[in-house]
């Protein structure tokens, strides 16, 4: 009888994968035998094998097509920024980017920059960030290269006069549209 109960409980615990570690199931036994404690096995997400992305697997054709798409996207961004079109600019941002640059902590840290302090500027919103940081610095950006991080994330690279490769934008493709992203 005890063996049948243990086997039934074991089979029942294998029927569906657990979402979280459940409370142990304690089966009462006669006083002369110890209690049997059973729990369902939880596999940590880190233990599940995930094939890492290898940028070397990106075909030349895909890289060229993506480069042309990204270059056109950034040329469009330059026009939006030159026109001080906050609404269009903000629609080109991922939700994570909007959240990060809207946070009071981030805006306070950026407001501490010497150039903003000298001008007495204190950023209070994403729109302030656009007007006082993005607009003066991002009107004429140029993409010289791209680096794939994953199938839907890239770094848009510009090369400065010293030949240094600088990340111009982190971009994420959402649906068919590139968006400015932030990865932390």
N, C-alpha and C positions, 0 to 999 in steps of 0.2 A: 504494500500500500504506500509506504513512504517512497519507494523507488518510483512508482507510477506518478506520484505528486511532483517529485523532483524533475522527472522527464517531461511532464506536461508543462511545468513552469519554464524549463529550459527551452522547449520548442516554442512556447509563446513569446519568450524574450527575443527570439530570432526572427519572428514574423515581420516586424517593421523596424527600420533603423531608428535609433533614438535621436531626439533633437537636443536634449540636454541630459545630464547625469540625473537619473531618477533617485528617489529615496530608496534605500535598500528594502527588499521584501523579506520580512522575517517570518519564518514558518514555525509555529509553536510545536514543540516535540515533547514527548514525555520527559519528566524530570531527570531520568537517568541518561538521556542522550542530549548532546549539545544542540543548540538552535542552528539551523542552516540559514546562512545569509547569502542572498543572491542579488547581484546587480547586473545591469546591462552594460556591455562594453561600449565606451565612447571613444571614437578614434579622433584624436586632435587633427585640426585642419592642416597643421604643419606636417603631419605624417603622410598625407595624401600626395602622391607624386604628381607634379605639374611640370610639363615640358617647358623649359625656359625659352623665351623668344630669342632667336639668333638673327641679328640684322644681316648677316651674310647670306641668309636664305632669300632676301628680297631681290627680285629680278631687276635687271637694268631697266626694263620697260616700265615696271611699276615705280621704280625710283624716279625715272624721268617724268612720267605722268604726274606723280605726286608733287614733284618739284614745280612743274608748270602750274598745277592747281594752287599750290601754296604761294607761289610768286604772285599769281593773280589775286589771291585772297589778301595778301599783304599790300599790294598796290591799291586795292579797294579800301583797306583799312587806312592807308595813308590819306586817301581822299576824304574819308569820313572824319579823320582826326583834323585835317586841315580846315574842314568846314565847321569844326567844333560841334559835330552832330553827336551829342551824348547818347541819344536814344539808339541810333544805329550802332554806335560803338558798344553799348552795353548789351545789345542783342547778339554780339559776336563773342560773348564771354560764356564760359561754362558756369553752372551754378556755384561750383567750388571756388572759382576765381572771384565771382561776385561776393560770395560770403566772406572770403578772406580779406578782400580789400574794402569791405564795408564794416569790418569789425573795428570797434573803438580802439582796441589795443594796437592793431596794425596801423590805423590812421594816426594815432598818437606817436608811434615809433617813427613813422615817415615824417611827421610834422617836426620832429627833432632834427631833421637834416639841416645843415648850416644854411643852404641856399633858401629854404623856406623860412627859417627863423629870421634871417636877415631881412626878408620882405614882410615879416610879421604875419605869415600865413599859417593858419591852423586848420588842418583838414578835419571835416566833420561827417563827410559822406563819400560814397563812391563817386558822385558827380564832382565833388571838390577834388578828389584824386585825379579824375579825368582832366579837369580844367587846369589844375596847377602842376601836375606831374606828367601825365600822358601827353597833353597838347603841346607843351614846350619841347618835349624830348623825342616824340615818336612820329613826326610828320613826314619824314623822308627816309624811312627804313628801307633797306635793301637786303634781299635774301640771296646769299651766294651759294648755299648748300643746305641740305637737310640730313638729319640723322634719324633713322627709325629707332624707336624705343620699343614699340610693339606694332601690331598691325594697324592700330588706330591712334597711335600717339607718335609724334615726331618732335624734334627740335629743329626750329628754323635758325640757321646759322648765318651770321654776317662776318666778313673778314675785314678787320680794320687796317689802317695804313701801316701798322707794324707787322701785319701778317697773322695776327692773333685771331683765332676762331672764337667768336663770342655768340652766346645764345641770345638770339633776338626775341624769340617767342617759344614757349612750349605750346604745342597745338594738339588738340584732340579731335578726331573725326566722330561726330555724332550724327548718325544717319548718313546723309551725303554731304554734310556741311562741316567745314573746319571751324573750330572755336578756340579762342585763347584760353589756355588752361594753366592750372598751377598744380604742381606735384610736390608734396612734402613728405 
